Amino acid sequence: MPQTTTTVAVHPLIAGRWSARGYDVSATIDDDELTAILEAGRWAPTWGRIQPVRFLVGRRGDPTFEALTATLNRGNAGWAPAAAAFIALATTDDPDDAAKHEYGAMDAGLALGQMLLQTQALGFNGHPMAGFNRTAVDEVFGVPPGYRSMVILAVGKLAEDPSTLTEAIRERDAWPRERLPLDQIAFAGRWDTPFD
Ligand SMILES: Cc1cc2nc3c(=O)[nH]c(=O)nc-3n(C[C@H](O)[C@H](O)[C@H](O)COP(=O)(O)O)c2cc1C
């Protein structure tokens, strides 16, 4: 796994999470595992207890998975179909209603975060994708007005034998993972004054 570097130790689930592409196309996910990932999303914090987030769930080979696959952009279509499952997250959006817009998106992000960690805890890799045709997802699945699909979470098992992967996927998965240093993003007193 490309390294997660931190200034102090963080929880292994956080340190071990990354967005991989080199999935084992024969791996499957069982009912309890998939349900646990959905439960992690269901139990995310939710503004005003509104619970705006909805999930569209497909396992590799089933009609929902196939339909979601057809909406992926070219970059994602190259690796994501080897996932064991796709979970699309939809949430409220209404340009005239700040709560539905802002907190719908906030709640979806929180649900995704919890689902990623649950995915990791189960020994799978979770990889969020915004690279898909939202309009197509909304149409194919009958997402109602006032909701919009935000992200598709790919849940896959890392391929144990790298020779089953294309060179391009192997290379991409080896890219170093980087983040801005804390003193550039955590402030105290005033913007741009690093938290010490
Ligand atoms: C909302 C969102 C959308 C993303 N969409 C895509 C995507 O369409 N395709 C992709 O390969 N990665 C996608 N990613 C994954 C990011 O590229 C990845 O999180 C980032 O490169 C940092 O890498 P890490 O997750 O390994 O830390 C997305 C991540 C988020 C949070």
PDBQT file of the ligand as one rigid body, heavy atoms in Angstrom, charges set to zero:
ROOT
HETATM    1  C1  LIG A 201     -15.944  12.832  -3.670  1.00  0.00    +0.000 C 
HETATM    2  C2  LIG A 201     -14.803  12.020  -4.256  1.00  0.00    +0.000 A 
HETATM    3  C3  LIG A 201     -14.845  11.661  -5.580  1.00  0.00    +0.000 A 
HETATM    4  C4  LIG A 201     -13.808  10.877  -6.126  1.00  0.00    +0.000 A 
HETATM    5  N1  LIG A 201     -13.909  10.470  -7.437  1.00  0.00    +0.000 NA
HETATM    6  C5  LIG A 201     -12.972   9.652  -7.937  1.00  0.00    +0.000 A 
HETATM    7  C6  LIG A 201     -13.118   9.111  -9.249  1.00  0.00    +0.000 A 
HETATM    8  O1  LIG A 201     -14.086   9.377  -9.958  1.00  0.00    +0.000 OA
HETATM    9  N2  LIG A 201     -12.151   8.270  -9.692  1.00  0.00    +0.000 N 
HETATM   10  C7  LIG A 201     -11.061   7.928  -8.931  1.00  0.00    +0.000 A 
HETATM   11  O2  LIG A 201     -10.229   7.145  -9.393  1.00  0.00    +0.000 OA
HETATM   12  N3  LIG A 201     -10.921   8.421  -7.688  1.00  0.00    +0.000 NA
HETATM   13  C8  LIG A 201     -11.835   9.256  -7.174  1.00  0.00    +0.000 A 
HETATM   14  N4  LIG A 201     -11.720   9.700  -5.878  1.00  0.00    +0.000 N 
HETATM   15  C9  LIG A 201     -10.593   9.252  -5.046  1.00  0.00    +0.000 C 
HETATM   16  C10 LIG A 201      -9.534  10.337  -4.913  1.00  0.00    +0.000 C 
HETATM   17  O3  LIG A 201      -8.854  10.464  -6.146  1.00  0.00    +0.000 OA
HETATM   18  C11 LIG A 201      -8.567   9.922  -3.778  1.00  0.00    +0.000 C 
HETATM   19  O4  LIG A 201      -9.272   9.935  -2.561  1.00  0.00    +0.000 OA
HETATM   20  C12 LIG A 201      -7.391  10.895  -3.720  1.00  0.00    +0.000 C 
HETATM   21  O5  LIG A 201      -6.562  10.707  -4.834  1.00  0.00    +0.000 OA
HETATM   22  C13 LIG A 201      -6.568  10.659  -2.454  1.00  0.00    +0.000 C 
HETATM   23  O6  LIG A 201      -6.102   9.334  -2.430  1.00  0.00    +0.000 OA
HETATM   24  P1  LIG A 201      -6.384   8.362  -1.200  1.00  0.00    +0.000 P 
HETATM   25  O7  LIG A 201      -7.876   8.137  -1.136  1.00  0.00    +0.000 OA
HETATM   26  O8  LIG A 201      -5.635   7.098  -1.539  1.00  0.00    +0.000 OA
HETATM   27  O9  LIG A 201      -5.894   9.018   0.037  1.00  0.00    +0.000 OA
HETATM   28  C14 LIG A 201     -12.709  10.497  -5.326  1.00  0.00    +0.000 A 
HETATM   29  C15 LIG A 201     -12.680  10.896  -3.985  1.00  0.00    +0.000 A 
HETATM   30  C16 LIG A 201     -13.711  11.641  -3.445  1.00  0.00    +0.000 A 
HETATM   31  C17 LIG A 201     -13.662  12.033  -1.992  1.00  0.00    +0.000 C 
ENDROOT
TORSDOF 0
